[in-house]
Amino acid sequence: MKRVDDFRLRLGNKEYVPIMIGGMGVDISTSELALEAARLGGIGHISDAMVEDVSDRKFDTSYVKDKTKTYKFNINNMDKAVVQFDLARLADATRRHVGATMEAKRGDGLIFVNCMEKLTMNSPRETLRTRLTAALDAGIDGITMSAGLHLGSFALIADHPRFRDAKLGIIVSSVRALQIFLRKVAKLDRLPDFIIVEGPLAGGHLGFGMDWAEYDLHTIMDEIHAYMRAEKLEIPLIAAGGVFTGTDAAGFLEKGAAGVQVATRFTITHECGLPDKVKQEYVRATEDDIIVNGISPTGYPMRMLKSTPAIGAGIRPGCESYGYLLDATGNCSYINSYNREVLANPDSKTVVVMDKTCLCTHMRNFNCWTCGHYTYRLKDTTHKLADGNYQMLSAEHVFQDYQFSVDNQIALPVRQEIALA
């Protein structure tokens, strides 16, 4: 039986270990996690989700504080249309985050940034252009365009000097989505360098409806492979969503995938940005603890732990500080739900909002515990310690287990209590 290390992902004229670590935001896929993937010869992602807050934490900037101060007058206003991002500050925050990561890169791998179209930021076109351009300016190896069809995204950066140099890719969940995207970019004479095909078992936002369980990644990959052959397109396909073992990964590679994107198993690594107490929630989870709901203001279903604090939390919308999901008119479905509950409960100091959540504030505070379908299997990848907690892993250990394992085996780490004895 072949293993992942028997294959290589070819992008341009170079080859890489065919393992991508997905771009989990907000700074869950940290620079440190991406740097390990690159050091080991694969591809790591950082995310530009809420990049101003990430910059404040990493570089002691004050973007969020300054934005809050600017729009303080509007905090108690139900209408958030006035709240805007300063594009120069947004670009600066992106360049800081991306630039510092690229300066620290070692090894033969690559680092990409995951850029979500659904971060509309009350000016979808201009804020997206700014994020993409600033990442290219800062020397990012590539950009993965996610959470949306990105029909106009290539055009936004077509005049950038690195438009044909950087690796540009798209995430799709169906042949139809890919066809629409390729038709749209045809006039630019610039095909994507890679296509990530994300199935219904992925973590966080899903490219499916609430009927997600009726779909299967292997079937979708087969359909897209067939389409690519018919159109004589040779673009690397990356399988993503539910790839839990090296054997799972090798199965896709043997069927023609150029690589796999993985994330769930890295949530309990030291390099992951989740707080330690949240990592323990992930590894303790059972299969019944994992749900798909519609509380995201983006309109996409979202997979998470059912104990996530974001569910039912009726906090005041934090758009003056964040506002990443405000649409072009300054609206967000959580604001509508929150205002509805406030009006219905005028005498209550707190309200409960069940149908939507304030994704910005909860993601910023690591209170929205999105996860992959196989999160309940994490306990099989590590040791339970004497104190009842589970041992965290290194990103190198998980990466190399994907790379070299066979027969659905998962290599456990050296038990921490023994190592310290």
Salt bridges, closest charged atoms under 4 A:
ASP5 OD1 - ARG8 NH2 3.05
GLU15 OE2 - ARG10 NH1 3.64
GLU36 OE2 - ARG39 NE 2.77
ASP48 OD2 - ARG131 NE 2.79
ASP53 OD2 - ARG57 NE 2.93
ASP53 OD1 - ARG364 NE 3.14
ASP66 OD2 - ARG89 NH1 2.87
ASP92 OD2 - ARG96 NE 3.00
GLU126 OE1 - ARG129 NE 3.34
ASP137 OD2 - ARG95 NH1 3.87
ASP137 OD1 - HIS160 NE2 2.71
ASP141 OD2 - LYS105 NZ 2.78
ASP165 OD2 - ARG162 NE 3.19
ASP193 OD2 - ARG190 NH1 2.92
ASP222 OD1 - LYS255 NZ 3.46
ASP276 OD1 - LYS279 NZ 3.86
GLU320 OE2 - LYS80 NZ 3.00
GLU341 OE2 - ARG340 NH2 2.93
ASP355 OD1 - ARG340 NH2 2.90
GLU396 OE1 - ARG39 NH2 3.66
ASP401 OD2 - ARG265 NH2 2.75
GLU417 OE1 - ARG415 NE 3.11
